Amino acid sequence: MSSDGTLVTRPKDVQYIYSLNLMPEWYKQAVNLRQALTFLTVAELGTVSKAALRLRVAQPALSRQIIGLEQELGLRLFDRVGRRLLLTGEGEQLMAGCRVLLNSASSLKEQAQLLSQGDTGVLKVAGSPQHIESVLSQFLHRYAERYPRVEVKLTEGTGSEILTLLERGEVHLGQNLLHAVRLDERHFGSLPLGSVELLAVCHPAMPLGPSRTVEVADLAGLPLLLLDGGFGFRRAFDAASRMAGLKPTILFESRNPHTLLALAEAGHGVAIVPSQLQCRRYKVRIVGLTHRRRVLQEPLTISWDKRRSLPRFATDYCTMLTAYMRETFPITRPTEPVLRGRKRSRRLRASGT
């Protein structure tokens, strides 16, 4: 900042790129990128020593940076509690602005890379564990044939976690259930990928009736194995339960859907899982969930922040993924009813085949 109050930029190292009108009212000065990164790292890790290790900076130098930033702003950003640094109220407000600052710089770098290198870059994608396992594990081979010079970095998360990553600009694309999270349509765009059906998975001896489907209301009294509340699929099941007047008997909740399948295979309860989950290695019965005889399913989408320019390889990723999922969905289908299987076996024996 010059003596007359104007903003100064350095040609080789753009120190200040942030608009003052985006910052809180109390924040009257620009923050450079190094200060923003240092502040966020200390805030995340809680100690100067850990932050210094991550940033590869000497502890005394990092401490001076934090003290200098506080003096420059005229604010106390941290409370010193023992060896821990805890954010003050002003420090918490500053975090959002610093993230925008770093994301703006990152977006600028990505645009420059796109213009100079064409089909080369890094694509950051977030998805649920079951989506990564059952869809992306094979789809990424197809995508790599089209874009061999694009590095795809995957992040696993629940619906709410994926939305947070999109809002912070930490990923380009996020897979989610359409109704599981509330996307601001002014800022986020979405492309439909198909629908995910709600399935009940259990030991063959579990009393779910002979059909390929079961009403959600008929799960009353059965021990249920559910994904935890952070998953969009869990919230979809909770909504279906409310519609059906079901008060679930929850035996166990997990972030790992295969934990639920293992417990179901062992006869501990009924696992509620999405149809995009691979279940073939488990000796279980799979039944579709219905409400008033209508199959329960949720639209699946891929979303992005419209305020960030997406490279061509990101938009093509969405188009290619949509086509791939049309070919492969659903990953898991309900098993044939037991009675029908017995009748078919008798017919085969009678025909001598």
C-alpha positions as CSV (number, residue, x, y, z in Angstrom):
1,M,0.0,0.0,0.0
2,S,1.5,3.3,-1.1
3,S,1.5,6.5,1.0
4,D,-1.4,7.9,-0.9
5,G,-3.6,4.8,-0.1
6,T,-3.5,3.2,-3.5
7,L,-3.1,-0.5,-4.1
8,V,0.3,-1.5,-5.3
9,T,0.9,-4.8,-7.3
10,R,4.3,-6.3,-8.0
11,P,4.7,-7.6,-11.6
12,K,6.6,-10.9,-10.7
13,D,4.8,-11.7,-7.5
14,V,1.3,-10.4,-7.4
15,Q,1.1,-9.6,-3.7
16,Y,-2.3,-8.0,-3.5
17,I,-5.3,-9.1,-5.6
18,Y,-8.2,-8.8,-3.2
19,S,-11.1,-6.4,-3.4
20,L,-11.7,-4.5,-0.2
21,N,-15.5,-4.5,-0.7
22,L,-15.6,-8.3,-0.3
23,M,-14.0,-8.1,3.2
24,P,-15.8,-7.5,6.5
25,E,-16.3,-3.8,7.4
26,W,-13.6,-3.9,10.1
27,Y,-11.0,-5.1,7.6
28,K,-9.5,-2.1,5.9
29,Q,-6.2,-3.4,4.4
30,A,-5.3,-5.9,1.7
31,V,-3.7,-9.2,2.7
32,N,-1.0,-10.8,0.5
33,L,-1.2,-14.5,-0.5
34,R,1.6,-15.6,1.8
35,Q,-0.1,-14.0,4.9
36,A,-3.4,-15.6,3.9
37,L,-1.9,-19.0,3.5
38,T,0.1,-18.7,6.8
39,F,-3.0,-17.5,8.7
40,L,-5.2,-20.3,7.4
41,T,-2.7,-23.0,8.1
42,V,-2.1,-21.9,11.7
43,A,-5.9,-21.7,12.2
44,E,-6.4,-25.2,10.8
45,L,-3.5,-26.9,12.7
46,G,-3.7,-24.8,15.9
47,T,0.0,-24.6,16.6
48,V,2.9,-22.7,15.1
49,S,5.1,-25.8,15.1
50,K,2.7,-27.9,13.0
51,A,2.1,-25.0,10.6
52,A,5.8,-24.4,10.2
53,L,6.4,-28.1,9.3
54,R,3.6,-28.0,6.7
55,L,4.8,-24.7,5.2
56,R,8.4,-25.6,5.5
57,V,9.2,-22.4,7.3
58,A,11.2,-21.8,10.5
59,Q,9.0,-21.4,13.6
60,P,10.4,-18.0,14.6
61,A,9.8,-16.7,11.1
62,L,6.2,-18.0,11.0
63,S,5.5,-16.5,14.4
64,R,6.8,-13.1,13.2
65,Q,4.5,-13.4,10.2
66,I,1.5,-13.9,12.4
67,I,2.5,-11.1,14.8
68,G,3.2,-8.8,11.8
69,L,-0.2,-9.6,10.3
70,E,-2.0,-8.8,13.6
71,Q,-0.1,-5.5,13.9
72,E,-0.8,-4.5,10.3
73,L,-4.5,-5.2,10.8
74,G,-4.7,-3.8,14.3
75,L,-6.5,-7.0,15.4
76,R,-5.9,-9.9,17.6
77,L,-6.5,-13.0,15.5
78,F,-5.5,-15.7,18.0
79,D,-5.8,-16.3,21.7
80,R,-2.7,-18.0,23.1
81,V,-3.9,-20.9,25.3
82,G,-0.8,-22.9,26.3
83,R,0.9,-24.0,23.1
84,R,-2.4,-23.8,21.2
85,L,-3.6,-20.8,19.1
86,L,-7.4,-20.4,19.1
87,L,-9.1,-18.1,16.7
88,T,-10.7,-15.0,18.1
89,G,-14.1,-13.8,16.7
90,E,-12.3,-11.4,14.3
91,G,-10.0,-14.2,13.2
92,E,-13.0,-16.5,12.4
93,Q,-14.4,-13.7,10.2
94,L,-11.1,-13.3,8.4
95,M,-10.9,-16.9,7.4
96,A,-13.7,-16.7,4.8
97,G,-12.0,-13.7,3.1
98,C,-8.6,-15.4,3.1
99,R,-10.1,-18.5,1.5
100,V,-11.7,-16.4,-1.3
101,L,-8.4,-14.7,-1.8
102,L,-6.5,-18.0,-2.2
103,N,-9.2,-19.5,-4.4
104,S,-9.1,-16.4,-6.6
105,A,-5.4,-16.8,-7.1
106,S,-5.8,-20.5,-7.7
107,S,-8.5,-19.9,-10.3
108,L,-6.4,-17.3,-12.0
109,K,-3.5,-19.8,-12.2
110,E,-5.8,-22.5,-13.5
111,Q,-7.1,-20.2,-16.3
112,A,-3.5,-19.3,-17.3
113,Q,-2.6,-23.0,-17.4
114,L,-5.6,-23.8,-19.5
115,L,-4.8,-21.1,-22.0
116,S,-1.1,-22.1,-22.3
117,Q,-1.4,-25.9,-22.2
118,G,-4.8,-26.8,-23.6
119,D,-5.8,-30.3,-22.6
120,T,-3.4,-30.5,-19.7
121,G,-4.2,-29.8,-16.0
122,V,-5.6,-31.1,-12.8
123,L,-9.2,-31.9,-12.3
124,K,-10.4,-32.1,-8.7
125,V,-13.5,-34.3,-8.2
126,A,-15.4,-35.1,-5.0
127,G,-17.7,-38.1,-4.6
128,S,-19.3,-40.5,-2.1
129,P,-17.4,-43.7,-1.3
130,Q,-19.8,-45.9,-3.2
131,H,-19.7,-43.6,-6.3
132,I,-15.9,-43.7,-6.3
133,E,-15.8,-47.5,-5.8
134,S,-18.5,-48.6,-8.3
135,V,-18.4,-45.9,-10.9
136,L,-15.2,-43.9,-11.0
137,S,-12.9,-47.0,-10.5
138,Q,-13.7,-48.0,-14.0
139,F,-14.8,-44.7,-15.6
140,L,-11.5,-43.1,-15.0
141,H,-9.8,-45.5,-17.4
142,R,-12.2,-44.3,-20.2
143,Y,-11.6,-40.7,-19.3
144,A,-7.8,-41.2,-19.3
145,E,-8.0,-42.4,-22.9
146,R,-9.6,-39.1,-24.0
147,Y,-7.5,-36.9,-21.7
148,P,-4.2,-38.7,-20.9
149,R,-2.5,-35.5,-19.7
150,V,-5.2,-34.6,-17.2
151,E,-4.5,-35.6,-13.6
152,V,-7.8,-36.4,-11.7
153,K,-7.6,-35.9,-8.0
154,L,-10.4,-37.6,-6.0
155,T,-11.8,-36.6,-2.7
156,E,-14.1,-38.8,-0.7
157,G,-16.9,-37.3,1.3
158,T,-20.5,-37.2,2.4
159,G,-23.1,-35.0,0.8
160,S,-22.6,-32.0,3.2
161,E,-18.8,-32.4,3.0
162,I,-18.9,-32.3,-0.8
163,L,-21.1,-29.2,-0.8
164,T,-18.6,-27.5,1.5
165,L,-15.7,-28.4,-0.8
166,L,-17.6,-26.9,-3.8
167,E,-18.4,-23.7,-1.8
168,R,-14.7,-23.3,-0.8
169,G,-13.5,-23.9,-4.3
170,E,-11.4,-26.8,-3.3
171,V,-12.9,-29.1,-6.0
172,H,-14.1,-28.4,-9.5
173,L,-16.9,-31.0,-9.5
174,G,-18.9,-32.7,-6.8
175,Q,-21.2,-35.7,-7.1
176,N,-24.3,-35.7,-5.0
177,L,-28.0,-36.6,-4.7
178,L,-30.1,-33.8,-6.1
179,H,-32.4,-33.4,-3.1
180,A,-29.8,-34.3,-0.4
181,V,-28.2,-30.8,-0.3
182,R,-29.4,-27.4,-1.1
183,L,-27.4,-25.8,-3.9
184,D,-27.8,-22.1,-4.6
185,E,-28.8,-22.2,-8.2
186,R,-27.4,-18.7,-8.7
187,H,-23.9,-20.0,-8.0
188,F,-24.0,-23.7,-8.8
189,G,-24.8,-25.6,-11.9
190,S,-25.7,-29.3,-12.1
191,L,-26.0,-32.1,-14.7
192,P,-28.3,-35.1,-14.1
193,L,-26.4,-38.5,-14.0
194,G,-29.4,-40.8,-13.5
195,S,-31.2,-42.1,-10.5
196,V,-30.2,-44.2,-7.5
197,E,-32.7,-46.6,-6.0
198,L,-33.0,-47.3,-2.3
199,L,-32.3,-51.0,-1.5
200,A,-32.8,-53.1,1.5
201,V,-30.1,-55.8,1.9
202,C,-30.3,-58.7,4.4
203,H,-29.6,-62.3,5.2
204,P,-31.8,-64.6,3.1
205,A,-33.6,-65.7,6.3
206,M,-34.7,-62.2,7.2
207,P,-38.5,-61.9,7.1
208,L,-38.9,-59.3,4.3
209,G,-41.5,-61.3,2.3
210,P,-41.1,-63.1,-1.0
211,S,-41.3,-60.1,-3.4
212,R,-38.5,-58.2,-5.1
213,T,-39.7,-55.1,-3.3
214,V,-40.8,-54.2,0.2
215,E,-42.8,-51.2,1.4
216,V,-40.8,-48.8,3.6
217,A,-43.5,-49.0,6.2
218,D,-43.0,-52.8,6.5
219,L,-39.5,-52.2,7.9
220,A,-41.1,-51.3,11.2
221,G,-39.6,-53.3,14.1
222,L,-36.7,-54.6,12.0
223,P,-33.1,-53.7,13.1
224,L,-31.8,-51.3,10.5
225,L,-28.2,-50.7,9.5
226,L,-27.8,-47.1,8.1
227,L,-25.3,-44.8,6.7
228,D,-24.7,-41.9,9.0
229,G,-26.5,-38.6,8.8
230,G,-23.9,-36.8,6.7
231,F,-24.7,-38.9,3.6
232,G,-27.3,-37.5,1.3
233,F,-28.6,-41.1,0.8
234,R,-29.3,-41.3,4.5
235,R,-31.3,-38.1,4.4
236,A,-33.2,-39.5,1.4
237,F,-34.1,-42.6,3.4
238,D,-35.2,-40.5,6.4
239,A,-37.5,-38.5,4.1
240,A,-39.0,-41.7,2.8
241,S,-39.5,-43.0,6.3
242,R,-41.4,-39.8,7.3
243,M,-43.6,-40.1,4.2
244,A,-44.4,-43.7,5.2
245,G,-44.9,-42.9,8.9
246,L,-42.0,-45.2,9.8
247,K,-40.0,-44.8,13.0
248,P,-36.8,-46.7,12.2
249,T,-35.3,-49.1,14.7
250,I,-31.6,-48.2,14.1
251,L,-29.2,-50.9,15.2
252,F,-26.0,-49.3,13.8
253,E,-24.8,-46.3,11.7
254,S,-21.6,-46.2,9.7
255,R,-19.7,-44.1,7.2
256,N,-18.6,-47.3,5.4
257,P,-21.4,-48.9,3.4
258,H,-19.5,-52.2,3.3
259,T,-19.5,-52.4,7.0
260,L,-23.3,-52.4,6.8
261,L,-23.3,-55.1,4.1
262,A,-21.0,-57.3,6.3
263,L,-23.4,-57.0,9.3
264,A,-26.4,-57.7,7.0
265,E,-24.7,-60.8,5.6
266,A,-24.1,-62.0,9.2
267,G,-27.8,-61.6,10.0
268,H,-27.6,-58.6,12.3
269,G,-30.1,-56.5,10.5
270,V,-31.3,-54.9,7.3
271,A,-28.8,-52.6,5.5
272,I,-30.3,-49.7,3.6
273,V,-27.9,-48.9,0.7
274,P,-28.0,-47.2,-2.7
275,S,-28.2,-49.2,-5.9
276,Q,-24.8,-47.8,-7.1
277,L,-23.1,-49.8,-4.3
278,Q,-21.4,-53.1,-5.4
279,C,-22.9,-56.0,-3.4
280,R,-22.1,-59.0,-5.5
281,R,-19.4,-60.4,-3.2
282,Y,-21.8,-60.7,-0.3
283,K,-24.2,-63.6,0.2
284,V,-27.3,-61.6,0.9
285,R,-30.8,-60.9,-0.4
286,I,-31.5,-57.6,-2.1
287,V,-34.9,-56.0,-2.1
288,G,-36.1,-52.7,-3.6
289,L,-37.8,-50.2,-1.3
290,T,-41.2,-48.8,-2.3
291,H,-43.7,-46.4,-0.9
292,R,-47.3,-47.1,-1.9
293,R,-45.9,-49.4,-4.6
294,R,-43.7,-46.7,-6.1
295,V,-40.0,-47.4,-6.4
296,L,-38.0,-45.0,-4.2
297,Q,-35.2,-43.4,-6.0
298,E,-33.2,-40.2,-5.9
299,P,-31.7,-38.2,-8.9
300,L,-27.9,-38.2,-8.9
301,T,-26.1,-35.1,-10.2
302,I,-22.6,-33.7,-10.8
303,S,-22.3,-30.1,-9.7
304,W,-19.9,-27.2,-10.1
305,D,-19.5,-23.5,-9.1
306,K,-20.7,-21.3,-12.0
307,R,-18.5,-18.5,-10.7
308,R,-15.4,-20.4,-11.7
309,S,-14.5,-21.0,-15.3
310,L,-14.3,-24.8,-16.0
311,P,-11.7,-26.1,-18.4
312,R,-12.9,-28.1,-21.4
313,F,-11.6,-31.3,-19.8
314,A,-13.9,-30.7,-16.8
315,T,-17.1,-30.1,-18.9
316,D,-16.2,-33.2,-21.0
317,Y,-15.8,-35.2,-17.8
318,C,-19.4,-34.5,-17.0
319,T,-20.7,-35.4,-20.5
320,M,-18.6,-38.6,-20.6
321,L,-19.7,-39.6,-17.0
322,T,-23.4,-39.2,-17.9
323,A,-23.0,-41.5,-20.9
324,Y,-21.1,-44.1,-18.9
325,M,-23.7,-44.2,-16.1
326,R,-26.5,-44.7,-18.7
327,E,-24.6,-47.8,-19.8
328,T,-23.9,-49.2,-16.3
329,F,-26.7,-48.2,-14.0
330,P,-28.0,-49.6,-11.7
331,I,-24.9,-51.3,-10.4
332,T,-26.9,-53.5,-8.1
333,R,-30.5,-54.8,-8.7
334,P,-32.9,-56.7,-6.5
335,T,-32.4,-60.5,-6.3
336,E,-35.1,-62.8,-7.7
337,P,-37.8,-63.8,-5.3
338,V,-37.2,-67.1,-3.4
339,L,-40.5,-68.6,-4.5
340,R,-40.0,-67.8,-8.1
341,G,-36.5,-69.3,-7.9
342,R,-37.9,-72.6,-6.5
343,K,-40.6,-72.9,-9.1
344,R,-38.0,-72.3,-11.8
345,S,-35.7,-74.9,-10.4
346,R,-38.6,-77.4,-10.4
347,R,-39.3,-76.6,-14.0
348,L,-35.7,-77.1,-15.0
349,R,-35.6,-80.5,-13.2
350,A,-38.8,-81.5,-14.9
351,S,-37.5,-80.6,-18.3
352,G,-34.2,-82.4,-17.6
353,T,-32.0,-79.4,-18.1
